[in-house]
Amino acid sequence: MGSRALKGLRHKAAARRSPARRWATAAVAAAALACIAAIAPFQARVLLSPQRAAVFAGNSLRFSAMTSGLGSAAGLRWTLVGPGSLDQKGLYRAPEVAPSLANVVVSAGSGIADAASVQTVSAPPAGSRLILTSCFDTGTIDVRRAGDLGQLGALTLGAQTGGISIDDVGHTALLAAESRVVALDMRRMRARASAPLRNVRFSQVAALTSGFYAATDNNAEAGAPGVRIFRVNRYGVPVLVSSAGAGETPEGLAAMDGGRTFFVTNINSNSVMMFGLDAFGRARLESTGRTGARPFGVAADPIHHLLFVADNDTATISGARSAPGLEVFALPSLKRAKPMITTGSATSLPLGVALDAKAAHLFVTNEGDGNVAVFSVPSMRRIATLAAGLTPWLPALDERHHFLYVPNARSNTISMYDSKSLKALSTDVPVCAYPTSIAISNVGSS
């Protein structure tokens, strides 16, 4: 574009500004200059997170220090005042008995420091309805009361964590944690890890029938064992029972029929697979459907015999052929039931899917658009868009109480909605760093 055309565009833009708009712009500029003057000269700082923490007795919790004006955090010194122990990487180890209170202090020298309080707490009462949020960055599990989202405690597992799923019968949560899966005893809030598997990186997990769990390995090549079946033994340790071949980079998981049937999306094979599970924990492939590019989130509707898959496609991968959206397949054939459905902008990056079958509402998180698209089932008419935080990931739904929970990964928050009325109930509730997955316990209780 030539200089004359550029001048014309600038002139038109200036002409559209009203006097009030010009005054507001000048006022904002003046305020910005005042702020800059107020903070000059720039002061070095260190900020500790979380500021007020609760950790379950006998567990660890990761603290993080963010510095400004210091160059590097390598020279920080960590100090503990009170019971427990603290290493020089900010990992606090709580006493075995609750309650107790301690203070974590991080110092950069020259009087530059910050402090946080940490309370050691007992496990929640048996039968409590809980919300467990898995946070990838620190491998921390945030535990809250369902309904009001009041925090009860947290624990850090020592590995980056992915998907989480709960078996209420066994009072156990299973988490993907790099080359292992971790079983969390919900009655005591104590975790036990499986043996590591070589060249494996677990992504998502799903509770199945008879105490079995499925876990996807997103390092797997097509045809390799991309789905692993685990069961927690009497010592609370997850034990590998069987494996099943999948496509390349298996990611998403969803269960149906009480966990006797489950579905896996293969993000680099552009496919979705349906498996059946026998009484011995062996998975058998029953059907395969072709999807669009980069299928990730998946949810099943046993009432209308439909399967929903979110295609996390982007022009960065597919170029001009990029087609992010929602796909609908018939069950059990996995034949396409409807044309591709748009969930947002060209950069919407639809990721997670959750279904409230009783309310006939389907929810799709758009990590690129920062919202949740809502569809009526089975018509698939779009009926609402719910505002979310930055990069909403995999949603979870409490169908009995009609609560939808969404982790906002880059906001470090979770949001809660009424899945019938579609009203926001709680937004921007702070949790641990980079939350990606949520599980709900005792969904059948009042």
Secondary structure, 3 states (H helix, E strand, C coil): CCHHHHHHHHHHHHHCCCHHHHHHHHHHHHHHHHHHHHHCCCCCEEEEECCEEEEECCCEEECEEEEECCCCCCCCEEEEECCCEECCCCEEECCCCCCEEEEEEEEEECCEEEEEEEEEECCCCCCCCEEEEEECCCCEEEEEECCCCCEEEEEECCCCCCCEEEECCCCEEEEEECCEEEEEECCCCEEEECCCCCCCCEEEEEECHHHEEEEEECCCCCCCEEEEEEEECCCCCEEEEEEEECCCCEEEEEEEHHHCEEEEEECCCCEEEEEEECCCCCEEEEEEEECCCCEEEEEEECCCCEEEEEECCCHHHHHHHCCCEEEEEECCCCCEEEEEECCCCCCCCEEEEEEECCCCEEEEEECCCCEEEEEECCCCEEEEEEECCCCECCCEEECCCCEEEEEEHHHCEEEEEECCCCCEEEEEEECCCCEEEEEECCCCCC
